[in-house]
Amino acid sequence: MTADSYLVLRCDGDDCHAETHWPVRFEPHTHRELRRLVKQRDGWRFTRDGRDLCPEHA
């Protein structure tokens, strides 16, 4: 039996509980690739200090 893992990003904005993920398995499994995909798809932003921000806080 095998199991897949799915990466999840959570918004680092104040009092925000938003999170995003990619709905299907993709290669390679890296947060960098996930950030690139959700930036294009959903409008998430990533700051130079390493915070992930949902479109509402971007």
Backbone as XML, in Angstrom:
<?xml version="1.0"?>
<chain id="A" units="angstrom">
  <residue number="1" name="MET">
    <atom name="N" x="0.848" y="-1.173" z="0.000"/>
    <atom name="CA" x="0.000" y="0.000" z="0.000"/>
    <atom name="C" x="0.897" y="1.240" z="0.000"/>
  </residue>
  <residue number="2" name="THR">
    <atom name="N" x="0.523" y="2.227" z="-0.776"/>
    <atom name="CA" x="1.282" y="3.468" z="-0.828"/>
    <atom name="C" x="0.370" y="4.632" z="-0.461"/>
  </residue>
  <residue number="3" name="ALA">
    <atom name="N" x="1.005" y="5.720" z="-0.109"/>
    <atom name="CA" x="0.247" y="6.928" z="0.227"/>
    <atom name="C" x="0.909" y="8.126" z="-0.430"/>
  </residue>
  <residue number="4" name="ASP">
    <atom name="N" x="0.110" y="9.029" z="-0.920"/>
    <atom name="CA" x="0.611" y="10.277" z="-1.495"/>
    <atom name="C" x="0.573" y="11.350" z="-0.431"/>
  </residue>
  <residue number="5" name="SER">
    <atom name="N" x="1.434" y="12.330" z="-0.603"/>
    <atom name="CA" x="1.380" y="13.490" z="0.284"/>
    <atom name="C" x="1.086" y="14.714" z="-0.566"/>
  </residue>
  <residue number="6" name="TYR">
    <atom name="N" x="0.326" y="15.627" z="-0.007"/>
    <atom name="CA" x="-0.040" y="16.844" z="-0.690"/>
    <atom name="C" x="0.431" y="18.024" z="0.142"/>
  </residue>
  <residue number="7" name="LEU">
    <atom name="N" x="1.103" y="18.959" z="-0.510"/>
    <atom name="CA" x="1.592" y="20.144" z="0.177"/>
    <atom name="C" x="0.458" y="21.139" z="0.371"/>
  </residue>
  <residue number="8" name="VAL">
    <atom name="N" x="0.473" y="21.839" z="1.489"/>
    <atom name="CA" x="-0.537" y="22.842" z="1.811"/>
    <atom name="C" x="0.185" y="24.120" z="2.211"/>
  </residue>
  <residue number="9" name="LEU">
    <atom name="N" x="-0.304" y="25.259" z="1.724"/>
    <atom name="CA" x="0.209" y="26.566" z="2.136"/>
    <atom name="C" x="-0.856" y="27.255" z="2.967"/>
  </residue>
  <residue number="10" name="ARG">
    <atom name="N" x="-0.456" y="27.842" z="4.074"/>
    <atom name="CA" x="-1.366" y="28.601" z="4.931"/>
    <atom name="C" x="-0.963" y="30.069" z="4.893"/>
  </residue>
  <residue number="11" name="CYS">
    <atom name="N" x="-1.970" y="30.951" z="4.885"/>
    <atom name="CA" x="-1.716" y="32.385" z="4.852"/>
    <atom name="C" x="-1.080" y="32.834" z="6.160"/>
  </residue>
  <residue number="12" name="ASP">
    <atom name="N" x="-0.052" y="33.679" z="6.053"/>
    <atom name="CA" x="0.627" y="34.231" z="7.217"/>
    <atom name="C" x="0.093" y="35.606" z="7.593"/>
  </residue>
  <residue number="13" name="GLY">
    <atom name="N" x="-1.025" y="36.032" z="7.000"/>
    <atom name="CA" x="-1.633" y="37.318" z="7.335"/>
    <atom name="C" x="-2.224" y="37.293" z="8.733"/>
  </residue>
  <residue number="14" name="ASP">
    <atom name="N" x="-2.452" y="38.465" z="9.298"/>
    <atom name="CA" x="-3.009" y="38.577" z="10.644"/>
    <atom name="C" x="-4.391" y="37.943" z="10.727"/>
  </residue>
  <residue number="15" name="ASP">
    <atom name="N" x="-4.578" y="37.034" z="11.665"/>
    <atom name="CA" x="-5.858" y="36.371" z="11.933"/>
    <atom name="C" x="-6.502" y="35.767" z="10.684"/>
  </residue>
  <residue number="16" name="CYS">
    <atom name="N" x="-5.694" y="35.232" z="9.797"/>
    <atom name="CA" x="-6.212" y="34.622" z="8.575"/>
    <atom name="C" x="-6.026" y="33.110" z="8.667"/>
  </residue>
  <residue number="17" name="HIS">
    <atom name="N" x="-7.059" y="32.368" z="8.299"/>
    <atom name="CA" x="-7.005" y="30.914" z="8.344"/>
    <atom name="C" x="-7.106" y="30.310" z="6.945"/>
  </residue>
  <residue number="18" name="ALA">
    <atom name="N" x="-6.850" y="31.120" z="5.917"/>
    <atom name="CA" x="-6.933" y="30.633" z="4.543"/>
    <atom name="C" x="-5.778" y="29.684" z="4.260"/>
  </residue>
  <residue number="19" name="GLU">
    <atom name="N" x="-6.063" y="28.686" z="3.438"/>
    <atom name="CA" x="-5.013" y="27.789" z="2.997"/>
    <atom name="C" x="-5.312" y="27.342" z="1.585"/>
  </residue>
  <residue number="20" name="THR">
    <atom name="N" x="-4.287" y="26.886" z="0.891"/>
    <atom name="CA" x="-4.442" y="26.430" z="-0.478"/>
    <atom name="C" x="-3.572" y="25.203" z="-0.686"/>
  </residue>
  <residue number="21" name="HIS">
    <atom name="N" x="-3.900" y="24.459" z="-1.724"/>
    <atom name="CA" x="-3.134" y="23.279" z="-2.105"/>
    <atom name="C" x="-3.376" y="23.037" z="-3.586"/>
  </residue>
  <residue number="22" name="TRP">
    <atom name="N" x="-2.615" y="22.160" z="-4.168"/>
    <atom name="CA" x="-2.853" y="21.776" z="-5.546"/>
    <atom name="C" x="-3.710" y="20.524" z="-5.511"/>
  </residue>
  <residue number="23" name="PRO">
    <atom name="N" x="-4.824" y="20.459" z="-6.265"/>
    <atom name="CA" x="-5.785" y="19.373" z="-6.120"/>
    <atom name="C" x="-5.314" y="18.015" z="-6.630"/>
  </residue>
  <residue number="24" name="VAL">
    <atom name="N" x="-4.244" y="17.964" z="-7.397"/>
    <atom name="CA" x="-3.749" y="16.687" z="-7.916"/>
    <atom name="C" x="-2.265" y="16.551" z="-7.620"/>
  </residue>
  <residue number="25" name="ARG">
    <atom name="N" x="-1.795" y="15.328" z="-7.626"/>
    <atom name="CA" x="-0.373" y="15.077" z="-7.371"/>
    <atom name="C" x="0.444" y="15.618" z="-8.543"/>
  </residue>
  <residue number="26" name="PHE">
    <atom name="N" x="1.572" y="16.228" z="-8.235"/>
    <atom name="CA" x="2.445" y="16.731" z="-9.285"/>
    <atom name="C" x="3.893" y="16.495" z="-8.879"/>
  </residue>
  <residue number="27" name="GLU">
    <atom name="N" x="4.777" y="16.484" z="-9.859"/>
    <atom name="CA" x="6.212" y="16.326" z="-9.622"/>
    <atom name="C" x="6.895" y="17.598" z="-10.068"/>
  </residue>
  <residue number="28" name="PRO">
    <atom name="N" x="7.910" y="18.078" z="-9.437"/>
    <atom name="CA" x="8.415" y="17.593" z="-8.155"/>
    <atom name="C" x="7.573" y="18.129" z="-7.002"/>
  </residue>
  <residue number="29" name="HIS">
    <atom name="N" x="7.597" y="17.459" z="-5.892"/>
    <atom name="CA" x="6.857" y="17.877" z="-4.700"/>
    <atom name="C" x="7.700" y="18.873" z="-3.905"/>
  </residue>
  <residue number="30" name="THR">
    <atom name="N" x="7.628" y="20.125" z="-4.268"/>
    <atom name="CA" x="8.356" y="21.151" z="-3.519"/>
    <atom name="C" x="7.426" y="22.315" z="-3.235"/>
  </residue>
  <residue number="31" name="HIS">
    <atom name="N" x="7.673" y="22.999" z="-2.133"/>
    <atom name="CA" x="6.885" y="24.185" z="-1.825"/>
    <atom name="C" x="7.120" y="25.280" z="-2.858"/>
  </residue>
  <residue number="32" name="ARG">
    <atom name="N" x="8.323" y="25.361" z="-3.407"/>
    <atom name="CA" x="8.612" y="26.367" z="-4.438"/>
    <atom name="C" x="7.697" y="26.172" z="-5.653"/>
  </residue>
  <residue number="33" name="GLU">
    <atom name="N" x="7.548" y="24.926" z="-6.096"/>
    <atom name="CA" x="6.686" y="24.644" z="-7.239"/>
    <atom name="C" x="5.224" y="24.924" z="-6.888"/>
  </residue>
  <residue number="34" name="LEU">
    <atom name="N" x="4.785" y="24.541" z="-5.689"/>
    <atom name="CA" x="3.411" y="24.834" z="-5.272"/>
    <atom name="C" x="3.163" y="26.337" z="-5.243"/>
  </residue>
  <residue number="35" name="ARG">
    <atom name="N" x="4.113" y="27.113" z="-4.724"/>
    <atom name="CA" x="3.959" y="28.573" z="-4.691"/>
    <atom name="C" x="3.821" y="29.138" z="-6.102"/>
  </residue>
  <residue number="36" name="ARG">
    <atom name="N" x="4.606" y="28.652" z="-7.048"/>
    <atom name="CA" x="4.529" y="29.119" z="-8.434"/>
    <atom name="C" x="3.151" y="28.813" z="-9.019"/>
  </residue>
  <residue number="37" name="LEU">
    <atom name="N" x="2.636" y="27.613" z="-8.781"/>
    <atom name="CA" x="1.347" y="27.220" z="-9.334"/>
    <atom name="C" x="0.189" y="28.025" z="-8.749"/>
  </residue>
  <residue number="38" name="VAL">
    <atom name="N" x="0.150" y="28.203" z="-7.423"/>
    <atom name="CA" x="-0.982" y="28.930" z="-6.825"/>
    <atom name="C" x="-0.870" y="30.433" z="-7.042"/>
  </residue>
  <residue number="39" name="LYS">
    <atom name="N" x="0.314" y="30.941" z="-7.300"/>
    <atom name="CA" x="0.449" y="32.362" z="-7.662"/>
    <atom name="C" x="-0.252" y="32.601" z="-8.994"/>
  </residue>
  <residue number="40" name="GLN">
    <atom name="N" x="-0.036" y="31.714" z="-9.955"/>
    <atom name="CA" x="-0.671" y="31.847" z="-11.263"/>
    <atom name="C" x="-2.176" y="31.581" z="-11.190"/>
  </residue>
  <residue number="41" name="ARG">
    <atom name="N" x="-2.560" y="30.559" z="-10.456"/>
    <atom name="CA" x="-3.964" y="30.124" z="-10.424"/>
    <atom name="C" x="-4.834" y="31.004" z="-9.535"/>
  </residue>
  <residue number="42" name="ASP">
    <atom name="N" x="-4.352" y="31.319" z="-8.318"/>
    <atom name="CA" x="-5.204" y="31.941" z="-7.310"/>
    <atom name="C" x="-4.805" y="33.350" z="-6.892"/>
  </residue>
  <residue number="43" name="GLY">
    <atom name="N" x="-3.618" y="33.803" z="-7.257"/>
    <atom name="CA" x="-3.199" y="35.137" z="-6.871"/>
    <atom name="C" x="-2.503" y="35.232" z="-5.523"/>
  </residue>
  <residue number="44" name="TRP">
    <atom name="N" x="-2.050" y="34.115" z="-4.980"/>
    <atom name="CA" x="-1.285" y="34.158" z="-3.726"/>
    <atom name="C" x="0.023" y="34.888" z="-3.964"/>
  </residue>
  <residue number="45" name="ARG">
    <atom name="N" x="0.541" y="35.540" z="-2.926"/>
    <atom name="CA" x="1.800" y="36.285" z="-3.019"/>
    <atom name="C" x="2.768" y="35.778" z="-1.956"/>
  </residue>
  <residue number="46" name="PHE">
    <atom name="N" x="4.048" y="35.928" z="-2.237"/>
    <atom name="CA" x="5.089" y="35.427" z="-1.360"/>
    <atom name="C" x="6.110" y="36.529" z="-1.151"/>
  </residue>
  <residue number="47" name="THR">
    <atom name="N" x="6.325" y="36.890" z="0.095"/>
    <atom name="CA" x="7.206" y="38.001" z="0.420"/>
    <atom name="C" x="8.653" y="37.539" z="0.494"/>
  </residue>
  <residue number="48" name="ARG">
    <atom name="N" x="9.553" y="38.490" z="0.411"/>
    <atom name="CA" x="10.976" y="38.161" z="0.476"/>
    <atom name="C" x="11.382" y="37.616" z="1.840"/>
  </residue>
  <residue number="49" name="ASP">
    <atom name="N" x="10.608" y="37.959" z="2.868"/>
    <atom name="CA" x="10.937" y="37.446" z="4.198"/>
    <atom name="C" x="10.311" y="36.072" z="4.455"/>
  </residue>
  <residue number="50" name="GLY">
    <atom name="N" x="9.738" y="35.438" z="3.416"/>
    <atom name="CA" x="9.270" y="34.070" z="3.517"/>
    <atom name="C" x="7.827" y="33.868" z="3.908"/>
  </residue>
  <residue number="51" name="ARG">
    <atom name="N" x="7.023" y="34.935" z="3.961"/>
    <atom name="CA" x="5.612" y="34.782" z="4.316"/>
    <atom name="C" x="4.785" y="34.440" z="3.086"/>
  </residue>
  <residue number="52" name="ASP">
    <atom name="N" x="3.761" y="33.633" z="3.276"/>
    <atom name="CA" x="2.791" y="33.298" z="2.225"/>
    <atom name="C" x="1.531" y="34.091" z="2.512"/>
  </residue>
  <residue number="53" name="LEU">
    <atom name="N" x="1.017" y="34.804" z="1.506"/>
    <atom name="CA" x="-0.161" y="35.648" z="1.716"/>
    <atom name="C" x="-1.254" y="35.298" z="0.700"/>
  </residue>
  <residue number="54" name="CYS">
    <atom name="N" x="-2.469" y="35.116" z="1.223"/>
    <atom name="CA" x="-3.617" y="34.838" z="0.356"/>
    <atom name="C" x="-3.963" y="36.110" z="-0.426"/>
  </residue>
  <residue number="55" name="PRO">
    <atom name="N" x="-4.796" y="36.012" z="-1.453"/>
    <atom name="CA" x="-5.142" y="37.195" z="-2.250"/>
    <atom name="C" x="-5.739" y="38.329" z="-1.416"/>
  </residue>
  <residue number="56" name="GLU">
    <atom name="N" x="-6.442" y="38.010" z="-0.349"/>
    <atom name="CA" x="-7.031" y="39.029" z="0.498"/>
    <atom name="C" x="-5.963" y="39.866" z="1.238"/>
  </residue>
  <residue number="57" name="HIS">
    <atom name="N" x="-4.843" y="39.255" z="1.573"/>
    <atom name="CA" x="-3.790" y="39.953" z="2.315"/>
    <atom name="C" x="-2.594" y="40.357" z="1.437"/>
  </residue>
  <residue number="58" name="ALA">
    <atom name="N" x="-2.625" y="39.986" z="0.172"/>
    <atom name="CA" x="-1.463" y="40.236" z="-0.707"/>
    <atom name="C" x="-1.230" y="41.703" z="-0.964"/>
  </residue>
</chain>
